[in-house]
């Protein structure tokens, strides 16, 4: 008691030093690798991989979109404030989003939290760092052209909403709906040039984030290239997860 009391007043105490070192040694591994961030381009399979992580490691999934909807529905203070911005067609400010993330982390019954879709920008990451320590940043590095090819293979029949994908459920006759024979159209969002623009915007926003987490030594990138047999079968998400799963297990000390 007294030795530690004295130590806190500025003088050196071997016992105090031993305790503080021990608690630091124990605290560090426990806090690392639990608050996890997953990043990946739109159409890159992030949803699929997040679901697998939740299933295999019991992560609490925090998606800012879901979180906003829940807080607004529940009528919380943060929800009411966020709703004012949303109704006015404005972006919800970062500090409100970070407040919500903190609330959800406090409510979580597990230390394993998977942040999905937030932070999206460097200022958000810097602000979040002051409140929450990210132990693992997982980046899904799916090649742009693969996503362009996958998304731009989608064509729709406007009247019925039927969707065809040339890579796995093509129409019987190219460019024609199976049931009516009417022409198929490609949605503006699915056109190759639109997908490329979206990918470029994503890369521009994410590059500083990747550098930020690299500098903190918590970033790991996965592209599936160590499982070429799966990539060759157009199963990039499976290839990525085959490497990502053991990595996450080791970081969680499993």
C-alpha positions in Angstrom: 0.0 0.0 0.0 2.4 2.7 1.2 5.2 1.8 -1.3 2.8 2.2 -4.2 1.3 5.3 -2.7 4.8 6.8 -2.4 5.6 5.7 -6.0 2.7 7.6 -7.4 4.0 10.8 -5.8 7.0 10.8 -8.1 9.7 8.8 -6.2 10.9 5.4 -7.5 9.5 2.3 -6.0 10.7 -1.2 -7.2 7.4 -2.7 -6.2 5.4 0.0 -7.9 7.5 -0.4 -11.0 7.1 -4.1 -11.0 3.3 -3.8 -10.7 3.0 -1.2 -13.4 5.2 -3.3 -15.8 3.3 -6.5 -15.1 -0.1 -4.9 -15.6 1.2 -3.3 -18.9 2.5 -6.7 -20.0 -0.9 -8.3 -19.3 -3.0 -5.5 -20.7 -1.2 -5.2 -24.1 -2.0 -8.6 -25.6 -5.6 -8.4 -24.3 -6.4 -5.1 -25.9 -4.7 -6.0 -29.2 -6.5 -7.7 -32.0 -10.0 -7.3 -30.6 -11.3 -4.1 -32.0 -11.1 -5.0 -35.7 -11.7 -2.9 -38.8 -12.6 -4.5 -42.1 -12.1 -2.5 -45.3 -12.8 -3.5 -48.9 -14.0 -2.0 -52.1 -17.7 -2.0 -53.0 -18.5 -5.3 -54.7 -15.3 -6.9 -53.3 -17.0 -9.5 -51.1 -16.6 -7.6 -47.7 -20.1 -8.6 -46.7 -19.5 -12.3 -47.2 -16.2 -12.2 -45.3 -17.7 -10.1 -42.5 -20.4 -12.8 -42.1 -17.8 -15.5 -41.9 -15.8 -13.7 -39.3 -18.9 -13.1 -37.2 -19.8 -16.8 -37.5 -16.4 -18.2 -36.8 -15.2 -15.8 -34.1 -18.4 -14.4 -32.5 -17.5 -10.8 -33.4 -20.0 -8.1 -32.5 -20.7 -6.5 -36.0 -20.8 -2.7 -36.0 -22.0 -1.3 -39.3 -22.5 2.4 -39.2 -25.6 2.2 -41.5 -27.3 -0.4 -39.2 -26.2 1.6 -36.1 -27.7 4.9 -37.4 -31.0 3.2 -38.2 -31.1 1.5 -34.8 -30.3 4.7 -32.8 -32.8 6.8 -34.8 -35.5 4.1 -34.3 -34.8 3.9 -30.6 -35.0 7.7 -30.3 -31.7 8.0 -28.4 -30.0 11.5 -28.0 -27.4 10.6 -30.6 -30.2 9.2 -32.9 -32.3 12.3 -32.6 -29.3 14.5 -33.5 -28.2 12.3 -36.4 -31.8 12.3 -37.7 -31.8 16.1 -37.9 -28.8 15.9 -40.3 -30.3 13.0 -42.3 -33.7 14.7 -42.7 -31.9 17.8 -44.0 -30.0 15.6 -46.5 -26.7 16.3 -44.8 -23.9 13.9 -43.8 -23.9 12.9 -40.1 -20.9 14.6 -38.5 -17.9 12.3 -37.5 -18.2 13.1 -33.8 -21.8 11.8 -33.7 -20.8 8.6 -35.5 -17.8 8.1 -33.2 -20.2 8.7 -30.2 -22.4 5.9 -31.6 -19.5 3.6 -32.1 -18.4 4.1 -28.5 -21.9 3.5 -27.2 -22.1 0.3 -29.1 -18.7 -0.9 -27.9 -19.7 -0.2 -24.3 -22.9 -2.1 -24.8 -21.2 -5.1 -26.5 -21.0 -8.2 -24.4 -17.7 -9.2 -26.1 -14.3 -7.5 -26.6 -14.4 -8.7 -30.2 -15.9 -5.9 -32.2 -15.9 -5.8 -36.0 -16.1 -2.3 -37.4 -17.5 -2.4 -40.9 -17.6 0.7 -43.2 -16.2 3.1 -40.5 -13.9 4.9 -40.5 -14.0 5.7 -44.2 -11.7 8.7 -44.2 -8.4 9.7 -42.5 -10.0 12.4 -40.3 -12.5 9.8 -39.0 -9.7 7.4 -38.3 -7.7 10.0 -36.4 -10.7 11.0 -34.3 -11.6 7.4 -33.6 -8.1 6.6 -32.4 -8.6 9.0 -29.5 -11.5 6.9 -28.3 -11.0 3.4 -29.5 -7.8 1.4 -30.1 -7.9 -0.6 -33.4 -6.0 -3.8 -32.9 -6.5 -5.3 -36.4 -7.2 -3.5 -39.7 -8.0 -6.1 -42.4 -7.9 -4.8 -46.0 -9.4 -6.8 -48.8 -7.3 -6.0 -51.8 -9.5 -7.2 -54.6 -8.3 -6.2 -58.1 -10.4 -3.4 -59.6 -10.8 -5.1 -63.0 -12.2 -8.2 -61.4 -14.9 -6.1 -59.7 -15.6 -4.2 -62.9 -16.0 -7.5 -64.8 -18.3 -9.0 -62.1 -20.6 -6.0 -61.7 -20.7 -5.0 -65.4 -21.8 -8.6 -66.3 -25.2 -7.7 -64.6 -28.1 -6.9 -66.9 -31.7 -6.4 -66.0 -35.2 -6.8 -67.5 -36.8 -3.5 -66.4 -40.4 -4.6 -66.4 -40.0 -7.6 -64.1 -36.8 -6.7 -62.3 -35.2 -10.0 -63.3 -31.4 -9.8 -63.0 -29.0 -11.8 -65.2 -25.3 -12.1 -64.6 -23.3 -13.3 -67.7 -20.7 -15.0 -65.4 -23.2 -17.3 -63.5 -26.8 -17.0 -64.7 -26.7 -15.7 -68.3 -30.0 -15.3 -70.3 -30.7 -18.1 -72.8 -30.4 -15.6 -75.7 -27.8 -12.9 -75.3 -29.4 -9.5 -74.5 -33.0 -10.9 -74.2 -35.2 -11.7 -71.2 -35.8 -15.5 -70.9 -39.6 -15.2 -70.3 -40.6 -12.3 -72.6 -37.8 -12.0 -75.1 -37.7 -8.3 -74.4 -34.3 -6.5 -74.4 -32.2 -6.4 -71.3 -30.7 -3.1 -70.1 -27.6 -2.3 -68.0 -28.2 0.0 -65.1 -26.1 3.1 -65.0 -24.5 1.9 -61.8 -23.4 -1.3 -63.4 -21.7 0.2 -66.5 -17.9 -0.5 -66.5 -17.0 3.2 -66.6 -19.3 4.0 -63.6 -17.9 1.0 -61.6 -14.3 2.2 -62.4 -15.2 5.8 -61.2 -16.6 4.3 -58.0 -13.5 2.2 -57.4 -11.3 5.3 -58.0 -13.2 7.3 -55.5 -13.0 4.4 -53.0 -9.2 4.1 -53.6 -8.6 7.9 -53.2 -10.5 7.9 -49.9 -9.0 4.7 -48.6 -5.3 5.1 -49.5 -4.6 7.5 -46.6 -6.5 5.1 -44.2 -4.3 2.2 -45.3 -1.1 4.3 -44.7 -2.5 5.3 -41.3 -3.0 1.8 -40.1 0.2 0.6 -41.7 2.1 3.2 -39.7 0.4 1.8 -36.5 1.5 -1.7 -37.5 -2.0 -3.2 -37.4 -2.8 -3.4 -41.1 -2.8 -6.7 -43.0 -3.8 -6.9 -46.7 -5.4 -10.0 -48.2 -5.8 -10.6 -52.0 -6.2 -14.3 -52.1 -3.0 -14.8 -54.3 -1.7 -17.5 -52.0 -4.6 -19.7 -53.1 -4.4 -19.4 -56.9 -6.5 -22.5 -57.4 -9.5 -20.8 -55.8 -8.9 -17.5 -57.6 -8.8 -19.4 -60.9 -12.3 -20.8 -60.1 -13.5 -17.2 -59.6 -13.7 -17.8 -55.8 -11.6 -14.8 -54.6 -13.6 -14.4 -51.3 -12.8 -18.1 -50.4 -9.2 -17.6 -51.3 -9.0 -14.5 -49.2 -10.7 -16.1 -46.2 -8.5 -19.1 -46.4 -5.6 -16.8 -45.4 -7.5 -14.3 -43.3 -9.2 -16.8 -40.9 -5.9 -18.3 -39.5 -4.4 -14.8 -39.3 -7.4 -13.5 -37.2 -7.3 -16.7 -35.0 -3.6 -16.1 -34.2 -4.2 -12.4 -33.4 -7.0 -13.4 -31.1 -4.6 -15.9 -29.4 -6.7 -18.9 -30.5 
